[in-house]
């Protein structure tokens, strides 16, 4: 018999969330992206959570926290009205619908703010997730983080389109 999982909740970001979100960010990169990025790339990427900018980005965007039993297990942020800036889920709950819950909410918020399209610079790890949701690859990007080159793909979805 399977165990009944707690129902996830959503809440807005609070400044006190920065340490736990930084831990989710790092765990997600370390445990979920190894097939797509080298150890050096992962390390450079994870170091972004050590900077003051990490908290500033979370605070300046519309950031939502996914919770299980009141504890944060994932987060996503919307920059402006039409760009998903971050989407990270703790590896312990990966594949349990947390990312879907977060992106569903961001898509509704973006649509409510008048956005006709929503874009994301998806990691190679996340590209399949977004493609299943109707996002289409527009261009490949190379970015430098702490002297390491990482690739991602800008993807776009027309809001209101069937999935």
HUPEGI-V919185 format. One record per residue. RES is the residue in three letters. SS is DSSP state (~ for helix, > for strand, _ for the rest). OMEGA is omega in radians with two decimals (none if undefined). BURIAL is + if it has 24 or more other ideal C-beta (glycine too) atoms within 12 Angstrom, else -. Layout:
# HUPEGI-V919185
((RES SS OMEGA BURIAL) (RES SS OMEGA BURIAL))
This chain:
# HUPEGI-V919185
((UNK _ 3.10 -) (UNK _ 3.11 -) (UNK _ 3.10 -) (UNK _ 3.13 -) (UNK _ 3.08 -) (UNK _ 3.13 -) (UNK _ -3.14 -) (UNK _ 3.08 +) (UNK > 3.08 -) (UNK > 3.04 +) (UNK > 3.11 -) (UNK > 3.07 +) (UNK _ 3.01 +) (UNK _ -3.13 -) (UNK ~ 3.13 -) (UNK ~ -3.13 -) (UNK ~ -3.00 +) (UNK ~ -3.12 +) (UNK ~ -3.13 -) (UNK ~ 3.11 +) (UNK ~ 3.07 +) (UNK ~ 3.12 +) (UNK ~ 3.09 +) (UNK ~ 3.11 +) (UNK ~ -3.09 +) (UNK ~ -3.14 +) (UNK ~ 3.14 +) (UNK ~ 3.14 +) (UNK ~ -3.06 +) (UNK ~ -3.01 +) (UNK ~ -3.03 -) (UNK ~ -3.02 +) (UNK _ -3.06 +) (UNK _ 3.12 -) (UNK _ -3.03 -) (UNK _ -3.07 -) (UNK _ 3.13 +) (UNK _ 3.11 -) (UNK ~ 3.13 -) (UNK ~ 3.10 -) (UNK ~ 3.12 +) (UNK ~ -3.12 +) (UNK ~ 3.13 -) (UNK ~ -3.14 +) (UNK ~ -3.11 +) (UNK ~ -3.12 +) (UNK ~ 3.10 -) (UNK ~ -3.14 +) (UNK ~ -3.13 +) (UNK ~ -3.06 -) (UNK _ 3.07 -) (UNK ~ -3.12 -) (UNK ~ -3.12 -) (UNK ~ 3.12 +) (UNK ~ 3.13 +) (UNK ~ 3.11 -) (UNK ~ 3.14 +) (UNK ~ -3.10 +) (UNK ~ -3.07 -) (UNK ~ 3.09 -) (UNK _ 2.98 +) (UNK > -3.06 +) (UNK > 3.10 +) (UNK > 3.12 +) (UNK > 3.00 +) (UNK > -3.11 +) (UNK > 2.94 +) (UNK > -3.07 +) (UNK _ 3.09 -) (UNK _ -3.12 -) (UNK > 3.11 -) (UNK > 3.10 +) (UNK > 3.13 +) (UNK > 3.10 +) (UNK > 3.09 +) (UNK > 3.14 +) (UNK > 3.12 +) (UNK > 3.10 +) (UNK > -3.10 +) (UNK _ 3.14 -) (UNK _ -2.91 -) (UNK _ -3.14 +) (UNK > 3.03 +) (UNK > -3.09 +) (UNK > -3.11 +) (UNK > 3.01 +) (UNK > -3.11 +) (UNK > -3.14 +) (UNK > 3.12 +) (UNK _ -3.11 +) (UNK ~ -3.13 +) (UNK ~ -3.14 -) (UNK ~ 3.11 +) (UNK _ 3.12 +) (UNK _ -3.12 -) (UNK _ 3.06 -) (UNK _ -3.12 -) (UNK ~ 3.12 +) (UNK ~ 3.11 +) (UNK ~ 3.10 +) (UNK ~ -3.12 +) (UNK ~ -3.10 +) (UNK ~ 3.04 +) (UNK ~ -3.12 +) (UNK ~ 3.14 +) (UNK ~ 3.12 +) (UNK ~ 3.09 +) (UNK ~ 3.13 -) (UNK ~ 3.14 +) (UNK ~ 3.10 +) (UNK ~ 3.11 -) (UNK ~ 3.11 -) (UNK _ 3.07 -) (UNK _ 3.14 -) (UNK _ 3.07 +) (UNK _ 3.14 -) (UNK > 3.06 +) (UNK > -3.13 +) (UNK > 3.10 +) (UNK > 2.98 +) (UNK > -3.00 +) (UNK > 3.01 +) (UNK > 3.09 +) (UNK _ 3.13 +) (UNK _ -3.06 +) (UNK _ -3.03 +) (UNK ~ -3.14 +) (UNK ~ 3.10 -) (UNK ~ -3.12 +) (UNK ~ 3.12 +) (UNK ~ 3.12 -) (UNK ~ 3.14 -) (UNK _ 3.09 +) (UNK _ 3.08 -) (UNK _ -3.09 +) (UNK > 3.12 -) (UNK > -3.14 +) (UNK > 3.14 -) (UNK > 3.04 -) (UNK > 3.14 -) (UNK > 2.97 -) (UNK > 3.13 -) (UNK > 3.11 -) (UNK > 3.03 -) (UNK > 3.12 +) (UNK _ 3.10 -) (UNK _ 3.06 -) (UNK > 3.08 -) (UNK > 3.07 -) (UNK > 3.11 +) (UNK > 2.97 +) (UNK > -3.10 +) (UNK > 3.03 +) (UNK > -3.14 +) (UNK > -3.07 +) (UNK > 3.08 +) (UNK > 3.02 +) (UNK > -3.11 -) (UNK _ -3.11 +) (UNK _ 3.11 -) (UNK _ 3.11 -) (UNK _ -3.13 -) (UNK _ none -))
